[in-house]
Amino acid sequence: MDVGSIAQLSTTMAETGTRQAVGMAVLKKAQDIQSSTATALIEALPPVPAAPSLPSHLGNRINTTA
């Protein structure tokens, strides 16, 4: 292995590391944007109206023979 090959390998490894770092930064930024968008959408939902008053016996049993 000559000096030129070692220098080229070193440069390639440094470029790969830089590309990975940039890729991770972009990924983190995209995740932050998605998180803030999801939070804004959830906060924009109107409040859920109160359920009507139902008799207390409703919803206590499940018919599994249907």
N, C-alpha and C positions, 0 to 999 in steps of 0.2 A: 504494500500500500504506500503510495507516494504522498508527498506533502499536499499536492493539489487535491487529491481525493479526500484527504482528511479535512481540508479547508472547506471543500464543497459539502461534505457530510455535515460538518459543524453548522454551516450556513443553512442547510436544509432543515436541520433539527431546530434551529432558532426560529426560522420562518414558520415551521409547524407549530411550535409553542405559541408564537404570537397569534397565529390564526385560531388556535384553540381558545386562547384568552379572549380574543375579539368575539368569537362565536358564543362563548359563555356569557359575556357581557350583554350581547344582543338577546340571548335567551332570557336572561334575568330581567331585562327591560321589558320584553314582551310579556313575561309572566306578571310583572308589576302592573302593566297596562291592563291585562285581562282581569287581574284582581280588582283594580279600581273600577273598571267597567262593570263587573259583576256586582260589586258593592253598590254602585250607583243604581243599577237596575233593581236590586232588591229593595233599596230605600225608596225607589219611585213607586213601588207597588202600593195600591190603596190599602187601608186597613181592612181586615176581614170583618164582615158584619157578624154580629152576635147570632148564634144559632137560636132558632125559635124554641120555645119551651116545649119539650116533648114529655110524654108520660115517663115515669121512672122505670117502667117495665120494658120499654123498647130498647133494643140493642144489647140485651143481657144474654141471649141465647142465639146459637147459630144452627139452622136446619141443615144437617148434613145428609139427609135422605132424599133430597130433591133430585 
